[in-house]
Amino acid sequence: MAKSTTPKTTIEPALPETYELALQELERLITDLESGQLPLDQLLSSYQRGAQLMSFCKAKLEAVENQIKVLDGNELKNWSGAK
């Protein structure tokens, strides 16, 4: 029986729904990376996931910062760039 030559595709896990969940996962990844106990393959994928989570968290923080910048009185104005 011939082996399949179809390349393996890795499915990236979805980003968390909230900043807090992303931060929690990022903190766990940092702990794992700092432990020095991860196999090389897992080290690389954990680093890549961490970079994704950092980008996600940064975008969330920037969105909140932009909303705060348009703060008028005690009310937040609708910000056209909000998602």
PDB file with SEQRES, HELIX, SHEET and CRYST1 records, atoms N, CA, C and O in Angstrom:
SEQRES   1 A   83  MET ALA LYS SER THR THR PRO LYS THR THR ILE GLU PRO          
SEQRES   2 A   83  ALA LEU PRO GLU THR TYR GLU LEU ALA LEU GLN GLU LEU          
SEQRES   3 A   83  GLU ARG LEU ILE THR ASP LEU GLU SER GLY GLN LEU PRO          
SEQRES   4 A   83  LEU ASP GLN LEU LEU SER SER TYR GLN ARG GLY ALA GLN          
SEQRES   5 A   83  LEU MET SER PHE CYS LYS ALA LYS LEU GLU ALA VAL GLU          
SEQRES   6 A   83  ASN GLN ILE LYS VAL LEU ASP GLY ASN GLU LEU LYS ASN          
SEQRES   7 A   83  TRP SER GLY ALA LYS                                          
HELIX    1 AA1 TYR A   19  SER A   35  1                                  17    
HELIX    2 AA2 LEU A   40  LYS A   69  1                                  30    
CRYST1    1.000    1.000    1.000  90.00  90.00  90.00 P 1           1          
ATOM      1  N   MET A   1       0.842  -1.169   0.000  1.00  0.00           N  
ATOM      2  CA  MET A   1       0.000   0.000   0.000  1.00  0.00           C  
ATOM      3  C   MET A   1       0.891   1.236   0.000  1.00  0.00           C  
ATOM      4  O   MET A   1       1.781   1.353   0.842  1.00  0.00           O  
ATOM      5  N   ALA A   2       0.664   2.157  -0.929  1.00  0.00           N  
ATOM      6  CA  ALA A   2       1.492   3.357  -1.058  1.00  0.00           C  
ATOM      7  C   ALA A   2       1.141   4.375   0.013  1.00  0.00           C  
ATOM      8  O   ALA A   2      -0.016   4.542   0.399  1.00  0.00           O  
ATOM      9  N   LYS A   3       2.182   5.046   0.476  1.00  0.00           N  
ATOM     10  CA  LYS A   3       1.966   6.095   1.473  1.00  0.00           C  
ATOM     11  C   LYS A   3       1.475   7.358   0.782  1.00  0.00           C  
ATOM     12  O   LYS A   3       1.856   7.654  -0.351  1.00  0.00           O  
ATOM     13  N   SER A   4       0.640   8.080   1.470  1.00  0.00           N  
ATOM     14  CA  SER A   4       0.132   9.337   0.945  1.00  0.00           C  
ATOM     15  C   SER A   4       1.244  10.380   0.965  1.00  0.00           C  
ATOM     16  O   SER A   4       1.997  10.477   1.934  1.00  0.00           O  
ATOM     17  N   THR A   5       1.341  11.156  -0.105  1.00  0.00           N  
ATOM     18  CA  THR A   5       2.351  12.208  -0.161  1.00  0.00           C  
ATOM     19  C   THR A   5       1.751  13.579   0.109  1.00  0.00           C  
ATOM     20  O   THR A   5       2.394  14.604  -0.120  1.00  0.00           O  
ATOM     21  N   THR A   6       0.532  13.591   0.591  1.00  0.00           N  
ATOM     22  CA  THR A   6      -0.114  14.856   0.917  1.00  0.00           C  
ATOM     23  C   THR A   6       0.611  15.496   2.090  1.00  0.00           C  
ATOM     24  O   THR A   6       0.787  14.860   3.129  1.00  0.00           O  
ATOM     25  N   PRO A   7       1.037  16.759   1.936  1.00  0.00           N  
ATOM     26  CA  PRO A   7       1.745  17.403   3.039  1.00  0.00           C  
ATOM     27  C   PRO A   7       0.817  17.643   4.225  1.00  0.00           C  
ATOM     28  O   PRO A   7      -0.380  17.883   4.069  1.00  0.00           O  
ATOM     29  N   LYS A   8       1.405  17.571   5.406  1.00  0.00           N  
ATOM     30  CA  LYS A   8       0.625  17.832   6.611  1.00  0.00           C  
ATOM     31  C   LYS A   8       0.342  19.322   6.705  1.00  0.00           C  
ATOM     32  O   LYS A   8       1.227  20.149   6.490  1.00  0.00           O  
ATOM     33  N   THR A   9      -0.879  19.647   7.022  1.00  0.00           N  
ATOM     34  CA  THR A   9      -1.219  21.048   7.235  1.00  0.00           C  
ATOM     35  C   THR A   9      -1.577  21.224   8.694  1.00  0.00           C  
ATOM     36  O   THR A   9      -2.335  20.441   9.266  1.00  0.00           O  
ATOM     37  N   THR A  10      -1.028  22.247   9.275  1.00  0.00           N  
ATOM     38  CA  THR A  10      -1.352  22.521  10.665  1.00  0.00           C  
ATOM     39  C   THR A  10      -2.438  23.573  10.713  1.00  0.00           C  
ATOM     40  O   THR A  10      -2.371  24.603  10.042  1.00  0.00           O  
ATOM     41  N   ILE A  11      -3.415  23.291  11.505  1.00  0.00           N  
ATOM     42  CA  ILE A  11      -4.514  24.225  11.687  1.00  0.00           C  
ATOM     43  C   ILE A  11      -4.192  25.076  12.904  1.00  0.00           C  
ATOM     44  O   ILE A  11      -4.016  24.567  14.011  1.00  0.00           O  
ATOM     45  N   GLU A  12      -4.120  26.381  12.677  1.00  0.00           N  
ATOM     46  CA  GLU A  12      -3.824  27.277  13.784  1.00  0.00           C  
ATOM     47  C   GLU A  12      -5.042  27.368  14.689  1.00  0.00           C  
ATOM     48  O   GLU A  12      -6.169  27.484  14.208  1.00  0.00           O  
ATOM     49  N   PRO A  13      -4.821  27.316  15.997  1.00  0.00           N  
ATOM     50  CA  PRO A  13      -5.952  27.460  16.906  1.00  0.00           C  
ATOM     51  C   PRO A  13      -6.524  28.869  16.807  1.00  0.00           C  
ATOM     52  O   PRO A  13      -5.803  29.836  16.558  1.00  0.00           O  
ATOM     53  N   ALA A  14      -7.812  28.959  17.004  1.00  0.00           N  
ATOM     54  CA  ALA A  14      -8.477  30.259  16.948  1.00  0.00           C  
ATOM     55  C   ALA A  14      -7.980  31.142  18.078  1.00  0.00           C  
ATOM     56  O   ALA A  14      -7.564  30.658  19.131  1.00  0.00           O  
ATOM     57  N   LEU A  15      -8.029  32.437  17.842  1.00  0.00           N  
ATOM     58  CA  LEU A  15      -7.656  33.370  18.897  1.00  0.00           C  
ATOM     59  C   LEU A  15      -8.738  33.376  19.966  1.00  0.00           C  
ATOM     60  O   LEU A  15      -9.912  33.158  19.665  1.00  0.00           O  
ATOM     61  N   PRO A  16      -8.353  33.621  21.203  1.00  0.00           N  
ATOM     62  CA  PRO A  16      -9.348  33.672  22.280  1.00  0.00           C  
ATOM     63  C   PRO A  16     -10.365  34.787  22.038  1.00  0.00           C  
ATOM     64  O   PRO A  16     -10.117  35.719  21.272  1.00  0.00           O  
ATOM     65  N   GLU A  17     -11.497  34.672  22.697  1.00  0.00           N  
ATOM     66  CA  GLU A  17     -12.557  35.661  22.516  1.00  0.00           C  
ATOM     67  C   GLU A  17     -12.270  36.964  23.241  1.00  0.00           C  
ATOM     68  O   GLU A  17     -12.752  38.020  22.830  1.00  0.00           O  
ATOM     69  N   THR A  18     -11.494  36.904  24.310  1.00  0.00           N  
ATOM     70  CA  THR A  18     -11.263  38.103  25.109  1.00  0.00           C  
ATOM     71  C   THR A  18      -9.775  38.341  25.339  1.00  0.00           C  
ATOM     72  O   THR A  18      -8.944  37.445  25.189  1.00  0.00           O  
ATOM     73  N   TYR A  19      -9.475  39.568  25.706  1.00  0.00           N  
ATOM     74  CA  TYR A  19      -8.109  39.946  26.070  1.00  0.00           C  
ATOM     75  C   TYR A  19      -7.629  39.118  27.251  1.00  0.00           C  
ATOM     76  O   TYR A  19      -6.494  38.641  27.266  1.00  0.00           O  
ATOM     77  N   GLU A  20      -8.496  38.951  28.234  1.00  0.00           N  
ATOM     78  CA  GLU A  20      -8.123  38.230  29.450  1.00  0.00           C  
ATOM     79  C   GLU A  20      -7.761  36.773  29.164  1.00  0.00           C  
ATOM     80  O   GLU A  20      -6.797  36.251  29.725  1.00  0.00           O  
ATOM     81  N   LEU A  21      -8.527  36.120  28.299  1.00  0.00           N  
ATOM     82  CA  LEU A  21      -8.219  34.731  27.936  1.00  0.00           C  
ATOM     83  C   LEU A  21      -6.914  34.639  27.154  1.00  0.00           C  
ATOM     84  O   LEU A  21      -6.132  33.706  27.337  1.00  0.00           O  
ATOM     85  N   ALA A  22      -6.689  35.613  26.285  1.00  0.00           N  
ATOM     86  CA  ALA A  22      -5.440  35.634  25.519  1.00  0.00           C  
ATOM     87  C   ALA A  22      -4.252  35.833  26.451  1.00  0.00           C  
ATOM     88  O   ALA A  22      -3.221  35.178  26.302  1.00  0.00           O  
ATOM     89  N   LEU A  23      -4.400  36.733  27.403  1.00  0.00           N  
ATOM     90  CA  LEU A  23      -3.320  36.996  28.351  1.00  0.00           C  
ATOM     91  C   LEU A  23      -3.032  35.771  29.211  1.00  0.00           C  
ATOM     92  O   LEU A  23      -1.877  35.458  29.502  1.00  0.00           O  
ATOM     93  N   GLN A  24      -4.090  35.087  29.611  1.00  0.00           N  
ATOM     94  CA  GLN A  24      -3.931  33.872  30.414  1.00  0.00           C  
ATOM     95  C   GLN A  24      -3.159  32.799  29.629  1.00  0.00           C  
ATOM     96  O   GLN A  24      -2.250  32.164  30.163  1.00  0.00           O  
ATOM     97  N   GLU A  25      -3.527  32.610  28.371  1.00  0.00           N  
ATOM     98  CA  GLU A  25      -2.828  31.624  27.540  1.00  0.00           C  
ATOM     99  C   GLU A  25      -1.379  32.047  27.302  1.00  0.00           C  
ATOM    100  O   GLU A  25      -0.473  31.214  27.322  1.00  0.00           O  
ATOM    101  N   LEU A  26      -1.170  33.332  27.078  1.00  0.00           N  
ATOM    102  CA  LEU A  26       0.178  33.843  26.859  1.00  0.00           C  
ATOM    103  C   LEU A  26       1.054  33.625  28.088  1.00  0.00           C  
ATOM    104  O   LEU A  26       2.216  33.237  27.960  1.00  0.00           O  
ATOM    105  N   GLU A  27       0.511  33.871  29.269  1.00  0.00           N  
ATOM    106  CA  GLU A  27       1.271  33.651  30.503  1.00  0.00           C  
ATOM    107  C   GLU A  27       1.650  32.177  30.673  1.00  0.00           C  
ATOM    108  O   GLU A  27       2.749  31.858  31.127  1.00  0.00           O  
ATOM    109  N   ARG A  28       0.730  31.284  30.303  1.00  0.00           N  
ATOM    110  CA  ARG A  28       1.020  29.847  30.381  1.00  0.00           C  
ATOM    111  C   ARG A  28       2.130  29.466  29.398  1.00  0.00           C  
ATOM    112  O   ARG A  28       3.028  28.693  29.730  1.00  0.00           O  
ATOM    113  N   LEU A  29       2.055  30.019  28.190  1.00  0.00           N  
ATOM    114  CA  LEU A  29       3.090  29.742  27.192  1.00  0.00           C  
ATOM    115  C   LEU A  29       4.457  30.242  27.656  1.00  0.00           C  
ATOM    116  O   LEU A  29       5.468  29.564  27.472  1.00  0.00           O  
ATOM    117  N   ILE A  30       4.482  31.417  28.250  1.00  0.00           N  
ATOM    118  CA  ILE A  30       5.747  31.974  28.745  1.00  0.00           C  
ATOM    119  C   ILE A  30       6.342  31.062  29.805  1.00  0.00           C  
ATOM    120  O   ILE A  30       7.544  30.796  29.801  1.00  0.00           O  
ATOM    121  N   THR A  31       5.500  30.586  30.712  1.00  0.00           N  
ATOM    122  CA  THR A  31       5.971  29.669  31.754  1.00  0.00           C  
ATOM    123  C   THR A  31       6.557  28.410  31.126  1.00  0.00           C  
ATOM    124  O   THR A  31       7.622  27.944  31.531  1.00  0.00           O  
ATOM    125  N   ASP A  32       5.855  27.861  30.134  1.00  0.00           N  
ATOM    126  CA  ASP A  32       6.340  26.657  29.449  1.00  0.00           C  
ATOM    127  C   ASP A  32       7.669  26.915  28.732  1.00  0.00           C  
ATOM    128  O   ASP A  32       8.588  26.099  28.796  1.00  0.00           O  
ATOM    129  N   LEU A  33       7.756  28.064  28.047  1.00  0.00           N  
ATOM    130  CA  LEU A  33       8.978  28.388  27.318  1.00  0.00           C  
ATOM    131  C   LEU A  33      10.157  28.590  28.269  1.00  0.00           C  
ATOM    132  O   LEU A  33      11.272  28.148  27.993  1.00  0.00           O  
ATOM    133  N   GLU A  34       9.901  29.256  29.382  1.00  0.00           N  
ATOM    134  CA  GLU A  34      10.971  29.526  30.345  1.00  0.00           C  
ATOM    135  C   GLU A  34      11.422  28.273  31.087  1.00  0.00           C  
ATOM    136  O   GLU A  34      12.523  28.238  31.635  1.00  0.00           O  
ATOM    137  N   SER A  35      10.581  27.251  31.105  1.00  0.00           N  
ATOM    138  CA  SER A  35      10.936  26.024  31.822  1.00  0.00           C  
ATOM    139  C   SER A  35      12.108  25.300  31.161  1.00  0.00           C  
ATOM    140  O   SER A  35      12.849  24.570  31.819  1.00  0.00           O  
ATOM    141  N   GLY A  36      12.265  25.510  29.856  1.00  0.00           N  
ATOM    142  CA  GLY A  36      13.338  24.842  29.135  1.00  0.00           C  
ATOM    143  C   GLY A  36      13.084  23.365  28.893  1.00  0.00           C  
ATOM    144  O   GLY A  36      13.996  22.640  28.496  1.00  0.00           O  
ATOM    145  N   GLN A  37      11.872  22.908  29.121  1.00  0.00           N  
ATOM    146  CA  GLN A  37      11.553  21.486  29.004  1.00  0.00           C  
ATOM    147  C   GLN A  37      10.802  21.123  27.723  1.00  0.00           C  
ATOM    148  O   GLN A  37      10.469  19.955  27.521  1.00  0.00           O  
ATOM    149  N   LEU A  38      10.530  22.101  26.855  1.00  0.00           N  
ATOM    150  CA  LEU A  38       9.772  21.819  25.638  1.00  0.00           C  
ATOM    151  C   LEU A  38      10.665  21.229  24.552  1.00  0.00           C  
ATOM    152  O   LEU A  38      11.807  21.660  24.387  1.00  0.00           O  
ATOM    153  N   PRO A  39      10.150  20.239  23.807  1.00  0.00           N  
ATOM    154  CA  PRO A  39      10.886  19.733  22.642  1.00  0.00           C  
ATOM    155  C   PRO A  39      11.009  20.855  21.604  1.00  0.00           C  
ATOM    156  O   PRO A  39      10.200  21.783  21.594  1.00  0.00           O  
ATOM    157  N   LEU A  40      11.997  20.773  20.752  1.00  0.00           N  
ATOM    158  CA  LEU A  40      12.281  21.826  19.784  1.00  0.00           C  
ATOM    159  C   LEU A  40      11.071  22.173  18.923  1.00  0.00           C  
ATOM    160  O   LEU A  40      10.780  23.353  18.724  1.00  0.00           O  
ATOM    161  N   ASP A  41      10.360  21.168  18.409  1.00  0.00           N  
ATOM    162  CA  ASP A  41       9.189  21.430  17.570  1.00  0.00           C  
ATOM    163  C   ASP A  41       8.123  22.202  18.333  1.00  0.00           C  
ATOM    164  O   ASP A  41       7.528  23.143  17.807  1.00  0.00           O  
ATOM    165  N   GLN A  42       7.891  21.806  19.552  1.00  0.00           N  
ATOM    166  CA  GLN A  42       6.876  22.471  20.360  1.00  0.00           C  
ATOM    167  C   GLN A  42       7.347  23.865  20.770  1.00  0.00           C  
ATOM    168  O   GLN A  42       6.530  24.772  20.932  1.00  0.00           O  
ATOM    169  N   LEU A  43       8.636  24.037  20.936  1.00  0.00           N  
ATOM    170  CA  LEU A  43       9.201  25.333  21.284  1.00  0.00           C  
ATOM    171  C   LEU A  43       8.882  26.353  20.199  1.00  0.00           C  
ATOM    172  O   LEU A  43       8.447  27.467  20.490  1.00  0.00           O  
ATOM    173  N   LEU A  44       9.100  25.967  18.958  1.00  0.00           N  
ATOM    174  CA  LEU A  44       8.835  26.865  17.840  1.00  0.00           C  
ATOM    175  C   LEU A  44       7.350  27.191  17.723  1.00  0.00           C  
ATOM    176  O   LEU A  44       6.986  28.355  17.557  1.00  0.00           O  
ATOM    177  N   SER A  45       6.495  26.186  17.806  1.00  0.00           N  
ATOM    178  CA  SER A  45       5.057  26.441  17.678  1.00  0.00           C  
ATOM    179  C   SER A  45       4.538  27.268  18.856  1.00  0.00           C  
ATOM    180  O   SER A  45       3.638  28.090  18.681  1.00  0.00           O  
ATOM    181  N   SER A  46       5.089  27.063  20.040  1.00  0.00           N  
ATOM    182  CA  SER A  46       4.681  27.859  21.201  1.00  0.00           C  
ATOM    183  C   SER A  46       5.117  29.309  21.038  1.00  0.00           C  
ATOM    184  O   SER A  46       4.382  30.229  21.398  1.00  0.00           O  
ATOM    185  N   TYR A  47       6.303  29.507  20.500  1.00  0.00           N  
ATOM    186  CA  TYR A  47       6.791  30.866  20.259  1.00  0.00           C  
ATOM    187  C   TYR A  47       5.890  31.574  19.240  1.00  0.00           C  
ATOM    188  O   TYR A  47       5.532  32.738  19.423  1.00  0.00           O  
ATOM    189  N   GLN A  48       5.529  30.865  18.169  1.00  0.00           N  
ATOM    190  CA  GLN A  48       4.668  31.448  17.141  1.00  0.00           C  
ATOM    191  C   GLN A  48       3.290  31.781  17.708  1.00  0.00           C  
ATOM    192  O   GLN A  48       2.735  32.839  17.411  1.00  0.00           O  
ATOM    193  N   ARG A  49       2.743  30.889  18.518  1.00  0.00           N  
ATOM    194  CA  ARG A  49       1.444  31.141  19.142  1.00  0.00           C  
ATOM    195  C   ARG A  49       1.540  32.353  20.074  1.00  0.00           C  
ATOM    196  O   ARG A  49       0.634  33.185  20.117  1.00  0.00           O  
ATOM    197  N   GLY A  50       2.628  32.440  20.805  1.00  0.00           N  
ATOM    198  CA  GLY A  50       2.831  33.583  21.688  1.00  0.00           C  
ATOM    199  C   GLY A  50       2.858  34.892  20.918  1.00  0.00           C  
ATOM    200  O   GLY A  50       2.296  35.891  21.368  1.00  0.00           O  
ATOM    201  N   ALA A  51       3.505  34.894  19.765  1.00  0.00           N  
ATOM    202  CA  ALA A  51       3.552  36.094  18.929  1.00  0.00           C  
ATOM    203  C   ALA A  51       2.152  36.472  18.451  1.00  0.00           C  
ATOM    204  O   ALA A  51       1.811  37.654  18.409  1.00  0.00           O  
ATOM    205  N   GLN A  52       1.337  35.475  18.089  1.00  0.00           N  
ATOM    206  CA  GLN A  52      -0.047  35.740  17.681  1.00  0.00           C  
ATOM    207  C   GLN A  52      -0.841  36.350  18.831  1.00  0.00           C  
ATOM    208  O   GLN A  52      -1.580  37.317  18.645  1.00  0.00           O  
ATOM    209  N   LEU A  53      -0.681  35.778  20.008  1.00  0.00           N  
ATOM    210  CA  LEU A  53      -1.415  36.266  21.172  1.00  0.00           C  
ATOM    211  C   LEU A  53      -0.981  37.679  21.548  1.00  0.00           C  
ATOM    212  O   LEU A  53      -1.811  38.507  21.924  1.00  0.00           O  
ATOM    213  N   MET A  54       0.311  37.955  21.450  1.00  0.00           N  
ATOM    214  CA  MET A  54       0.790  39.310  21.747  1.00  0.00           C  
ATOM    215  C   MET A  54       0.204  40.319  20.774  1.00  0.00           C  
ATOM    216  O   MET A  54      -0.193  41.413  21.175  1.00  0.00           O  
ATOM    217  N   SER A  55       0.149  39.961  19.513  1.00  0.00           N  
ATOM    218  CA  SER A  55      -0.428  40.843  18.501  1.00  0.00           C  
ATOM    219  C   SER A  55      -1.911  41.086  18.779  1.00  0.00           C  
ATOM    220  O   SER A  55      -2.394  42.213  18.665  1.00  0.00           O  
ATOM    221  N   PHE A  56      -2.624  40.030  19.142  1.00  0.00           N  
ATOM    222  CA  PHE A  56      -4.048  40.129  19.479  1.00  0.00           C  
ATOM    223  C   PHE A  56      -4.248  41.062  20.669  1.00  0.00           C  
ATOM    224  O   PHE A  56      -5.105  41.946  20.632  1.00  0.00           O  
ATOM    225  N   CYS A  57      -3.458  40.867  21.726  1.00  0.00           N  
ATOM    226  CA  CYS A  57      -3.581  41.694  22.932  1.00  0.00           C  
ATOM    227  C   CYS A  57      -3.256  43.151  22.626  1.00  0.00           C  
ATOM    228  O   CYS A  57      -3.937  44.057  23.107  1.00  0.00           O  
ATOM    229  N   LYS A  58      -2.228  43.374  21.835  1.00  0.00           N  
ATOM    230  CA  LYS A  58      -1.842  44.737  21.471  1.00  0.00           C  
ATOM    231  C   LYS A  58      -2.971  45.429  20.714  1.00  0.00           C  
ATOM    232  O   LYS A  58      -3.271  46.594  20.976  1.00  0.00           O  
ATOM    233  N   ALA A  59      -3.592  44.724  19.782  1.00  0.00           N  
ATOM    234  CA  ALA A  59      -4.694  45.299  19.009  1.00  0.00           C  
ATOM    235  C   ALA A  59      -5.878  45.640  19.912  1.00  0.00           C  
ATOM    236  O   ALA A  59      -6.503  46.688  19.754  1.00  0.00           O  
ATOM    237  N   LYS A  60      -6.181  44.754  20.857  1.00  0.00           N  
ATOM    238  CA  LYS A  60      -7.281  45.017  21.794  1.00  0.00           C  
ATOM    239  C   LYS A  60      -6.985  46.256  22.634  1.00  0.00           C  
ATOM    240  O   LYS A  60      -7.855  47.108  22.815  1.00  0.00           O  
ATOM    241  N   LEU A  61      -5.761  46.355  23.145  1.00  0.00           N  
ATOM    242  CA  LEU A  61      -5.384  47.505  23.966  1.00  0.00           C  
ATOM    243  C   LEU A  61      -5.417  48.800  23.159  1.00  0.00           C  
ATOM    244  O   LEU A  61      -5.857  49.832  23.666  1.00  0.00           O  
ATOM    245  N   GLU A  62      -4.962  48.756  21.923  1.00  0.00           N  
ATOM    246  CA  GLU A  62      -4.986  49.943  21.070  1.00  0.00           C  
ATOM    247  C   GLU A  62      -6.416  50.386  20.778  1.00  0.00           C  
ATOM    248  O   GLU A  62      -6.692  51.585  20.723  1.00  0.00           O  
ATOM    249  N   ALA A  63      -7.322  49.438  20.592  1.00  0.00           N  
ATOM    250  CA  ALA A  63      -8.723  49.779  20.348  1.00  0.00           C  
ATOM    251  C   ALA A  63      -9.323  50.490  21.558  1.00  0.00           C  
ATOM    252  O   ALA A  63     -10.044  51.477  21.412  1.00  0.00           O  
ATOM    253  N   VAL A  64      -9.024  49.987  22.741  1.00  0.00           N  
ATOM    254  CA  VAL A  64      -9.528  50.621  23.962  1.00  0.00           C  
ATOM    255  C   VAL A  64      -8.896  52.001  24.127  1.00  0.00           C  
ATOM    256  O   VAL A  64      -9.582  52.960  24.479  1.00  0.00           O  
ATOM    257  N   GLU A  65      -7.613  52.102  23.877  1.00  0.00           N  
ATOM    258  CA  GLU A  65      -6.925  53.387  23.990  1.00  0.00           C  
ATOM    259  C   GLU A  65      -7.545  54.421  23.054  1.00  0.00           C  
ATOM    260  O   GLU A  65      -7.736  55.573  23.442  1.00  0.00           O  
ATOM    261  N   ASN A  66      -7.856  54.019  21.839  1.00  0.00           N  
ATOM    262  CA  ASN A  66      -8.467  54.939  20.884  1.00  0.00           C  
ATOM    263  C   ASN A  66      -9.858  55.368  21.324  1.00  0.00           C  
ATOM    264  O   ASN A  66     -10.250  56.512  21.094  1.00  0.00           O  
ATOM    265  N   GLN A  67     -10.603  54.478  21.947  1.00  0.00           N  
ATOM    266  CA  GLN A  67     -11.919  54.856  22.457  1.00  0.00           C  
ATOM    267  C   GLN A  67     -11.783  55.851  23.598  1.00  0.00           C  
ATOM    268  O   GLN A  67     -12.569  56.793  23.702  1.00  0.00           O  
ATOM    269  N   ILE A  68     -10.792  55.644  24.450  1.00  0.00           N  
ATOM    270  CA  ILE A  68     -10.583  56.549  25.573  1.00  0.00           C  
ATOM    271  C   ILE A  68     -10.189  57.933  25.070  1.00  0.00           C  
ATOM    272  O   ILE A  68     -10.568  58.940  25.668  1.00  0.00           O  
ATOM    273  N   LYS A  69      -9.440  57.991  23.987  1.00  0.00           N  
ATOM    274  CA  LYS A  69      -9.013  59.274  23.426  1.00  0.00           C  
ATOM    275  C   LYS A  69     -10.192  60.125  22.975  1.00  0.00           C  
ATOM    276  O   LYS A  69     -10.090  61.352  22.956  1.00  0.00           O  
ATOM    277  N   VAL A  70     -11.304  59.504  22.613  1.00  0.00           N  
ATOM    278  CA  VAL A  70     -12.468  60.263  22.176  1.00  0.00           C  
ATOM    279  C   VAL A  70     -13.464  60.469  23.315  1.00  0.00           C  
ATOM    280  O   VAL A  70     -14.608  60.868  23.096  1.00  0.00           O  
ATOM    281  N   LEU A  71     -13.012  60.191  24.516  1.00  0.00           N  
ATOM    282  CA  LEU A  71     -13.850  60.371  25.696  1.00  0.00           C  
ATOM    283  C   LEU A  71     -14.267  61.834  25.799  1.00  0.00           C  
ATOM    284  O   LEU A  71     -13.429  62.734  25.739  1.00  0.00           O  
ATOM    285  N   ASP A  72     -15.557  62.060  25.954  1.00  0.00           N  
ATOM    286  CA  ASP A  72     -16.081  63.417  26.068  1.00  0.00           C  
ATOM    287  C   ASP A  72     -16.976  63.464  27.289  1.00  0.00           C  
ATOM    288  O   ASP A  72     -18.059  62.877  27.288  1.00  0.00           O  
ATOM    289  N   GLY A  73     -16.542  64.148  28.321  1.00  0.00           N  
ATOM    290  CA  GLY A  73     -17.321  64.177  29.544  1.00  0.00           C  
ATOM    291  C   GLY A  73     -17.280  62.816  30.190  1.00  0.00           C  
ATOM    292  O   GLY A  73     -16.211  62.227  30.350  1.00  0.00           O  
ATOM    293  N   ASN A  74     -18.445  62.312  30.561  1.00  0.00           N  
ATOM    294  CA  ASN A  74     -18.533  60.997  31.187  1.00  0.00           C  
ATOM    295  C   ASN A  74     -18.988  59.919  30.218  1.00  0.00           C  
ATOM    296  O   ASN A  74     -19.242  58.785  30.627  1.00  0.00           O  
ATOM    297  N   GLU A  75     -19.095  60.257  28.942  1.00  0.00           N  
ATOM    298  CA  GLU A  75     -19.588  59.288  27.970  1.00  0.00           C  
ATOM    299  C   GLU A  75     -18.529  59.004  26.912  1.00  0.00           C  
ATOM    300  O   GLU A  75     -17.802  59.898  26.480  1.00  0.00           O  
ATOM    301  N   LEU A  76     -18.460  57.767  26.515  1.00  0.00           N  
ATOM    302  CA  LEU A  76     -17.600  57.412  25.395  1.00  0.00           C  
ATOM    303  C   LEU A  76     -18.367  57.654  24.109  1.00  0.00           C  
ATOM    304  O   LEU A  76     -19.504  57.207  23.959  1.00  0.00           O  
ATOM    305  N   LYS A  77     -17.744  58.357  23.190  1.00  0.00           N  
ATOM    306  CA  LYS A  77     -18.365  58.535  21.879  1.00  0.00           C  
ATOM    307  C   LYS A  77     -18.137  57.263  21.078  1.00  0.00           C  
ATOM    308  O   LYS A  77     -17.148  56.563  21.294  1.00  0.00           O  
ATOM    309  N   ASN A  78     -19.030  56.964  20.169  1.00  0.00           N  
ATOM    310  CA  ASN A  78     -18.808  55.825  19.282  1.00  0.00           C  
ATOM    311  C   ASN A  78     -17.586  56.108  18.434  1.00  0.00           C  
ATOM    312  O   ASN A  78     -17.430  57.198  17.883  1.00  0.00           O  
ATOM    313  N   TRP A  79     -16.730  55.120  18.338  1.00  0.00           N  
ATOM    314  CA  TRP A  79     -15.514  55.261  17.551  1.00  0.00           C  
ATOM    315  C   TRP A  79     -15.693  54.477  16.268  1.00  0.00           C  
ATOM    316  O   TRP A  79     -16.020  53.290  16.299  1.00  0.00           O  
ATOM    317  N   SER A  80     -15.481  55.130  15.150  1.00  0.00           N  
ATOM    318  CA  SER A  80     -15.748  54.495  13.861  1.00  0.00           C  
ATOM    319  C   SER A  80     -14.830  53.311  13.573  1.00  0.00           C  
ATOM    320  O   SER A  80     -15.185  52.451  12.767  1.00  0.00           O  
ATOM    321  N   GLY A  81     -13.669  53.241  14.205  1.00  0.00           N  
ATOM    322  CA  GLY A  81     -12.739  52.143  13.962  1.00  0.00           C  
ATOM    323  C   GLY A  81     -12.973  50.940  14.843  1.00  0.00           C  
ATOM    324  O   GLY A  81     -12.294  49.925  14.687  1.00  0.00           O  
ATOM    325  N   ALA A  82     -13.920  51.023  15.770  1.00  0.00           N  
ATOM    326  CA  ALA A  82     -14.179  49.898  16.686  1.00  0.00           C  
ATOM    327  C   ALA A  82     -14.791  48.746  15.915  1.00  0.00           C  
ATOM    328  O   ALA A  82     -15.567  48.938  14.978  1.00  0.00           O  
ATOM    329  N   LYS A  83     -14.420  47.532  16.335  1.00  0.00           N  
ATOM    330  CA  LYS A  83     -14.955  46.331  15.670  1.00  0.00           C  
ATOM    331  C   LYS A  83     -16.034  45.719  16.511  1.00  0.00           C  
ATOM    332  O   LYS A  83     -16.612  44.701  16.129  1.00  0.00           O  
TER     333      LYS A  83                                                      
END                                                                             
